Amino acid sequence: MKILFLVNMEDIGFEEPLGVLYLSALCKHEGHQVYVSENKFSRLEHMIKEIKPDLLAVSILTPSFPHLFDTIQSVKKKYDIPVLVGGPHATFFPEIINKPEIDYLIAGEGELALAEFLARISSGLSVDGLQNVAVKHSGKEVLKNGVRPLIKNLDDIRFPDRELFKDYEQFYGADVRSVMTSRGCIYMCSYCYNHRYQEIYKGLGERFRVRSVDNVVEECEELKHRYRARMIHFFDDIFPFKEEWIEEFADKYSKKVALPFFTNTSFNLCSEHYVKNLSRAGCKTLFIGVETGNERLRERVLLRKMSNAMMIQRSELLHKYDIKIYTQNLLGIPFGSLDMDIETLRLNISLKADFAMAYLCQPYPKTGIEKMAKEAHLLDENFVLSRSFYYSTPLKIADKKYVERLRVIFPIVVNFPILLRIVRLLLKVPPLPLQVLNNLLHGYKILTVVLRYRMSPAVFIKNIKLFVLRRTNALFHSDITVR
């Protein structure tokens, strides 16, 4: 079969879309021909005419569903191509299978389901009865066959197909390449879909699974020698933390790969043993969620049990081992206030964060925080979800205009703490010039805090331009919403 993947580039930024690359590797192993197109109809139509695909496969995130669905509708009006959807949105909202333009839907972990699905389709057999496959149905239970168990041994999965994007220089020729060492998350935050994923897979496997160190190192060696990677981004929700694993990883990665890397973790996990071994392996930066500076709000609303004192103590450890701190913060949280958001600003200054990113809280459907917000009448029943968590939120919060402006100046004030004295005055400044400054600072910090490897001046300037252009384009298209 000829399979054409449709990818929304705005969802992935500068990162390789690992989910699609894993599925492409599987499809090619099963003997299928695989192609990819970005979500531009002119480009997609050109490829449809050229390769005449047997299947259009679309991986969907919730914020991008309307835009991808518009493209699917345009395709269906002109071409008789079966459409298969998957990804997070299909997993948590499988009822979209009842839209006439969507022919098939695979929910949850896709590799094994996709292999069986393609085998049946290519042989002209029915897919009724397949686990993970949603069928058109008049009721709500569209996943009538449930889902199969999670893949137990992640080493059995083929490495991502990096060749799929060989025509896209921003991925194929990138200095920084993405790798996942694990699947799943150990936390159940109210603003995330992870709790829904656990409900779907209850009793069907461990919620946090980790590849062997040897398997991870082998993939990184391939990226270094075949694709000339100069830095690795471990794209895990939480980087593996068990003592034996992290010690073995530090030993083998530092000897066989020896590339700098950055990844995600939590302050809870940052014991000295963990931080020391991350540093020994070559970790340069950690992305860490602070969420809010108000402990009561963090624990009771976000379901994150961490004290500010513990965060400050763990941040000192990270500074001791020369690991940069890139914090992630939520503003406009239900039951919060502008004063609480300024507490978050102060905490980031106390942490001496190397860069502090602030987002506006988004009540994604079927999450705990959406339920709480609706019960407190902080959301309309049929609310419109913002496309971007940078520029707006549908939540009915006090001082909304100033909370949205605080997001703009947040990293600026953390970087220049003396501005904390006049933060309320800065909230009265029109946001556009400050947003431009925010973009410039963010671009500079990405290149100096996150991408800590040697790059030529030309590459440095090129990356700054690309980043600022992307953020500026997003600013002027921020009114597009999810319906």
N, C-alpha and C positions, 0 to 999 in steps of 0.2 A: 504493500500500500504506500501511497504518497501522502505524507502527513505534513500539514502546514501549521506551525505554531504561530499564534498571534500574541504579541507581547506589548503591553503598555509601558513604554520607556519611562514615562513620568513616575511610575511606581518604583523603579529600580535605581534611578539616578546614575551614579557611576559604578554601581555594583553589578556583577554578573548575576543573571536570574538563575540561581542554582537549581530551583525546583524544576524549571523547564529543561535545564541541562542534564539533570538526572534522568528525566523521562526520555529525553532524546537519546541518551546512551542506551537505555533499555530498548527503545524502538529500533535503533540501528542493529543492536545485538539480535533482535528477533527477525531481522531481514528487511525492515521497512526503510523507505527513503524519507529523510526528514529535512524540512526547510523551516525558515523563520521569517516573519515580517513584523516590523513595528506597526503601531496602531495609527497609520496614516492610510486612508482609503486608496489614494492614488498608488502608493507603493504596494499595498495589499492586492489591489486589482491587477496590477502589472504581473505580480507573481502568480495569481490565479490563472491568468491567461497563458503564462509561460509554462508552468509546471502541471496545470490541471490536477490539483490535489484531490484525493479521495476522501479526505477528512480535514476539517478546520478545527484545531484544538486550541482552546482559550483558557488560560489560567487567570483567575479573577480575584483581586482584593476588593473589599467592600466599597471603599471610596471611589474606585474606578469603574464599578459595574455599569453605571449609566452610559459612560463614554464608550466602553467596549461593547455594550449592548446596542448602542446606536450603530456601531460598525457592523455588528452581526446582522442587524436589520437591513442595512444597506447591501450587504453581501447576498442575503436571502432574496432580496427583490430582483436581483440580476442573475444569480447563479444557483444551480441546484446542487449544493454541497452540504453534506451532513455536518452538523456542528456539535462538538463535544466540549463541555465546560467542566472545569475543575478548579482546585485552589481553595483558599480560605472561604470566600463568599459562597461557593458551591457547597462546601462542607457544612456551613452553619445556616444556609438558606437554601436547602435542596428543593424547596417548592418552586424555584425558578425554572425547573424542568417543565412546568406547565405552560411556560411561554411558548407559543407556536414556533418561534424561530430557533429554539434550542431542541436538538434531537436526542442528545445523550448527556448524562451528568455522572461524574465520578466524584464521590465524597471521600474525605479523609486521606490517609496515606495511599498514594496512587500507584506505586510501581507494580505490585502484584495484580491489582485490579486491572490496570491498563494492559498488562501483558495478556491476560485472559480475554479481556474485551476485544483487543485487536485480533487475537487468534480466531475468535468467533465471527467477528465482522468480516474479516478477510476470507473466511470460508463460507460466508453466506448464512451463518447460523444465528439464531435469536440470542439476545443478551438477557432475556428474562431469566430471573433466578440468580443472577450474579450478585455477589456481595459487593457493597460500595457503589453499586450502579443504581441510580434513581430512574424510575419509570414514570411516564405520564399517568396521573391519577387524579380523580376528582376530589379526593380528601386531602388531609394534611400529611398522612403517613406515606410519603413518596419513597422513602428508603425501606421498603417492606422486607427486604432481605438482609437488612442490617449491614454491619461492616465486618471484615475479616480481622483477625488479631494483628496487632502491630508487628512489624518485622523485628524479630528478637535480636538477631546478630547483624548489626549495621555493616560489618565487614563484607557481608554477602552482596551488598549493593555496588554496582559498577561506579567507577569514578565519573563525575560529570563530563559531558561531551563538550569540551571547550572549542571544538572545531565548528560548532553550530553557528557561532557568531564571528566567523572569520572575515565577513564582509563589514563588520562594525568595529572600526579601529579603536573606539573608546573602550571596548571590552577586550578584543583580541590582542591589541598591542599595549594593554595597560601594564604599568609597573606593579600595581597592587592587585592581587588576585584573592578571591574569596574561597574559603574552605569551611565546611561544617564538621566539627568533631563529634557532635551529639544531636539528638532530636528530643524535643520536649522541654519542659520547664518544671522546676520544683515548687514554684509559687502559684498562688491562686488569687491574684490581684483582681479587684472588682472592676477595673477599667479594661481588662484584657479578656480575650476569648478563651484563654487557657482552661478556665473552669468548664466551659462548654465542651471543649475537646475531651476533658477527663470524663465527662458524663457520657459522651458518645462511645468512648473506649473503656468504660468501666469493666474490669475483669478480663480485659483482652490484651494485657501486656503492661510492662513497666512504663510509667509516664515519663521517665527520664532515662534515655539509653545512650551509651557512649561507645564510640569506635575504639578499637585497640590502638595503642600508641604506634605500633609498627605500620598499621594501615594508614593512619593520618600522616605519618612521616613520609611514607612512600608517595602519597599524593603531592605533598609539599615539595619533595625532591623532583617530581615530574614538572611541577610548575616552575621551579628554579632553573632546571636544565633545559627543558623543552620549550617553555614559554618565556624564559628570561625574567621571571618575577623578581622584584627587588624588595617586596614587602608582602606580608600575608595578613589578610583580615579574617580572623576566625569568627564566622558569622553566626555563632551560637546565641540562643537566648541567654544561656548561662554557660560560661566556659567550665569544663569538668573540674571538680574540686576535691575528689578523693585523694588522700595523701599518696597512696602507692602510684596512682595514675600520674599525678602531677610531677612526682619525682622522676618516674621513668621518662615522661615527656621531656622534662628539662634536660635530662642526660642525653637522650637520643636526638632531639630536635636541635640542640645547640651544636652537636657534633656533625650531624648529617645534612642539616638544612642551613642553620646559622643565618636566617633572615629575620630582620625585625618584624614584629607583629603587633596588632592591637585587637582587642576583643571586648566582650561584655561580661560583667559580673555584678555581684551585689556586695555592699559593705558587710553584710552578715558573714560572708565567706572569706573575708580578707584577714585571715590569721597570718601571723608572721611566717609560718611555714609555707603557706600558699603564695604570699606575696614574694617571698624570697625566691621560690622556685620559678614563679612567673618571670621575675627579673633575670634569673640565671638562664632561662630559656631564650630570652630576647624580647620580652614584652616591653613596649615603649609607652603605651597608653591604654587606659581602661575606661570604657563607657559605663557609668554607674548611675542608677536611678536614685535621686534624692526625693523626688516627687513633691514633697512639701516640707517646710520648716516647722509646721505645727504637728507635734507628736500625736495629739488626740485625733486630728483629721487623718493623719497617715494610717493610724491603726484602725480606727472605727469605720472610716469611709473607704479608704483604699485597700484595707486589709494587709498592710505592710507593717509588721511589728519591728521597728528599729528606733533606737533612741538617738537623739542628736549628739549626745556625749559619745556614744559608740562610734558614730560616723566620723566625728572629729578625730577620735583616737586612731581609727583605721586610716584616715586620710594622712595622718602623720607617718604611718608606716609606709604608705605609698610614696610619699615625698622622700622618705629615708632611702628607698630603693630606686629612686629616680624614675618612677612610673608616673606619667602625666595623668591628671584626672579630668575627664570630660563628663560633666554631670548632666543629667536629664531631669527636668522639672516640669510639674504641671501647675498651671494657673487657672483660676476660675473653677475650682473644684466645688461641687455641690456642698452646701453647708459651710463653705469657707467665706473669706472676706478679703478685701483689698489689704487690710492690715496683716492677715495671715500670709498673703502672697509676698508682702514685704518682709515678713519673717523668713520666708524661703530665700529671699535675696540675701538677707543677713547671714543665714546659715552657710550659703555658698561662699561668702567672703571668709567666714571662719574656717571653712574647709580648704581655703586657698586653692579653689578650683582653677585649673589652667584654662578651662573654657566651660561656661555654664549655658547650656541650651534650655530655653523655656518654650513650652508648648501650651496651647489652650486645651483644656480638658474636653474630650469628645465622647459623648455618651453613646457608644456604638450599640446598635440594637442587640438585644438578648444578653447584654452584660449586666453584672450586678449594679453598676453605677447608673445604668439607664433605668433600672427598676426603682432604685432609691430616688432618683430625680423625678420620675413620674409620680411616685407616691407623695412626694413633697410639692407637687405642682410646679416644678422647675422646668418642665418640658411640656410642650403641647403634645397631644396624643399622636398626631400625625406630623411630627416635627421633621424639618429638613436638615439632614446631616451635612455639615460643612465638608467640602472637598479637601480642604487643607486644614491641618491642626495648627498652622502658623497664624492665620489671620482672623479667624472668627470661630464662634461656638454657638450652637443653638440653645445652650443653657440660659435660663433666666436668672442671672446673677446680679447682685448689687454692684454698682459702680462699674458696669460692664465696659464702658468706653475706656476707663482708666486701667482696668485689668488688661485689656487688649493692648494698650499703650505700654504697660509695664513689660509685657512680653518683648516689645521692641527694644527697650532700653536695658533689659535684664542683663545680657552678657556684657554690655558696655559698662554698667555700674560695677559688676563683679570684677571686671578687668581694671577699672579705675575706681577703687573703693572710696576715694575722697568725694565722689559724686553722690554717695549715700546721703550726705547732708542735705542735698537739694533734690532728692528723688521725687518728692511731691510736686516741686516746681517743674521738673522735667516731664511729668505726666501731662502738663498743660501745653507742651510744645507739639505742634502738628507732627504726626507720626512719619510722614513720607521722608523728610530728610534724615530722620533718625533711622529709618529702615534701610536707607542706602548705607549709612554708617555701620549698621548691624551687619549687612551683607558683606561689606569690606572686611570688617573684623572677623566674621565667621570664616570667610575665605582664607584670610591670613592664618587664623588659628588652625584650620584644617591642615594647612600645609606645614605648620611649624609645631603643632601639638600632636596631631594624628599621624601625618605622613612623615615620620621621623627617619627618613633615609636620604642619602645624597642624591640630589637631582640637579640637573644643569640649570643655569639661569633661564634658558629658553623654555624648558619644561615647567619651571616654577611659574613664569609669567603666563604661559598657556593655560595652566591649571587654574590660576587666579581668574583669568578672563572667563573660562568655561563656567566656573562656579558662580561668579557674580552674574553672568548672563542668565544662568538657569534660575537663580533666586529672583532676579528682577522680572523675568518672564512670569514666574509664579505669582509675584506680587500683583501684576496687572491682570491676572486671570483668576484671582482668588475669590471672585464672586460666583464662580461656577459651583453648583451644589449637587449633592446626591439626592435623588428623589425616591 
